[in-house]
Amino acid sequence: MPLKTIRLELARHPDHPEGSNRHGYELQAPLQADGHLDEAAWHSLHRTVQMPVRRFWSGDEDRSGELVHTRHGWAFSYAPGEDDDEAVFRLDRHLFRPGEYITVTEPTGAAHTFRVVSVH
């Protein structure tokens, strides 16, 4: 199953009332035809195929990591262990279609909403 490349950009936020295309994520993941994460494909592929995530944030260096599933749910992880994981709220229930929204929680507990802008 080919992986889809998904781009998420910061949605409306107090610091960015119109959202921001300079703050977000690009990730690769297997998707079902309807746009949901294909968990079965992820579980069968994740040991042999990396599901990369790139965090881009204006003013900070890009961070490279991967999509992981932990005992706490789905997350973007940048190093072994869970200390730096950014939890993705109900990732398995969200649709990856342009215009849909996804919430990512930083390790500090700050939650940000992102808009799906493209799926290729």
C-alpha positions as CSV (number, residue, x, y, z in Angstrom):
1,M,0.0,0.0,0.0
2,P,1.5,3.4,-1.0
3,L,1.8,6.0,1.7
4,K,0.0,9.3,1.3
5,T,1.8,12.6,2.0
6,I,-0.3,14.8,4.2
7,R,0.3,18.5,5.0
8,L,-1.1,20.1,8.1
9,E,-1.0,23.9,8.7
10,L,-1.8,25.8,11.8
11,A,-5.5,26.8,11.9
12,R,-6.8,29.9,13.5
13,H,-4.9,30.7,16.7
14,P,-4.6,33.7,19.0
15,D,-1.2,34.5,17.6
16,H,-2.3,33.8,14.0
17,P,-6.0,34.7,13.5
18,E,-5.9,33.6,9.9
19,G,-3.9,30.5,10.6
20,S,-0.3,30.0,9.3
21,N,1.3,28.1,6.4
22,R,4.7,28.5,8.2
23,H,3.7,26.4,11.2
24,G,2.7,22.7,10.7
25,Y,3.6,19.2,9.8
26,E,4.2,17.0,6.7
27,L,3.8,13.3,7.3
28,Q,3.4,10.1,5.5
29,A,0.8,7.5,6.5
30,P,-1.3,4.8,4.9
31,L,-4.9,5.9,4.4
32,Q,-8.1,4.1,3.5
33,A,-10.0,5.1,0.4
34,D,-12.3,7.3,2.6
35,G,-9.4,9.2,4.1
36,H,-9.2,7.6,7.5
37,L,-5.8,6.3,8.8
38,D,-5.4,2.6,7.8
39,E,-4.5,1.2,11.1
40,A,-4.1,-2.4,9.8
41,A,-1.7,-1.2,7.1
42,W,0.2,0.9,9.7
43,H,0.6,-2.0,12.0
44,S,1.8,-4.3,9.2
45,L,4.2,-1.8,7.7
46,H,5.7,0.2,10.7
47,R,8.5,-2.2,11.5
48,T,9.8,-2.1,7.9
49,V,8.7,1.2,6.5
50,Q,9.2,4.5,8.3
51,M,6.2,6.8,8.6
52,P,8.1,10.1,8.6
53,V,6.9,13.3,10.1
54,R,8.5,16.7,9.6
55,R,7.5,19.5,12.0
56,F,8.1,23.0,10.5
57,W,7.7,26.0,12.8
58,S,8.7,29.5,11.8
59,G,11.7,30.6,13.8
60,D,12.6,27.1,14.8
61,E,14.6,24.4,13.1
62,D,12.6,21.7,11.4
63,R,12.2,18.5,13.4
64,S,12.2,15.1,11.8
65,G,10.4,12.1,13.4
66,E,7.8,9.5,12.8
67,L,4.2,8.6,13.3
68,V,4.0,6.2,16.3
69,H,1.3,4.4,18.2
70,T,2.0,4.2,22.0
71,R,0.1,3.0,25.0
72,H,-1.4,6.5,25.1
73,G,-2.5,6.6,21.4
74,W,-1.1,8.1,18.3
75,A,1.8,10.6,18.4
76,F,4.5,12.3,16.4
77,S,7.8,11.2,18.0
78,Y,11.2,12.7,17.4
79,A,13.4,10.5,19.6
80,P,13.1,7.2,21.4
81,G,10.8,7.3,24.5
82,E,7.7,9.3,25.0
83,D,9.2,12.5,26.5
84,D,9.1,14.5,23.2
85,D,6.0,12.9,21.8
86,E,3.3,15.2,20.4
87,A,0.0,13.4,20.9
88,V,-2.5,13.5,18.1
89,F,-6.1,13.5,19.4
90,R,-8.1,10.7,18.0
91,L,-6.0,10.4,14.9
92,D,-7.6,7.1,14.0
93,R,-11.1,8.8,13.8
94,H,-10.1,11.8,11.7
95,L,-10.5,12.2,8.0
96,F,-7.4,13.3,6.1
97,R,-9.1,15.5,3.5
98,P,-8.4,19.1,2.7
99,G,-10.4,21.3,5.1
100,E,-10.6,18.8,7.9
101,Y,-9.0,19.6,11.3
102,I,-6.7,17.7,13.7
103,T,-5.4,18.6,17.2
104,V,-1.8,18.0,18.2
105,T,-0.7,18.4,21.8
106,E,2.9,19.3,22.6
107,P,4.8,17.6,25.4
108,T,4.2,20.8,27.5
109,G,0.4,20.2,27.2
110,A,-0.3,23.1,24.8
111,A,-2.8,21.9,22.1
112,H,-2.9,23.4,18.6
113,T,-5.4,22.8,15.9
114,F,-4.2,22.2,12.3
115,R,-6.0,22.1,9.1
116,V,-5.4,19.4,6.5
117,V,-4.3,21.4,3.4
118,S,-3.3,18.6,1.1
119,V,-3.2,14.8,0.7
120,H,-1.1,13.3,-2.1
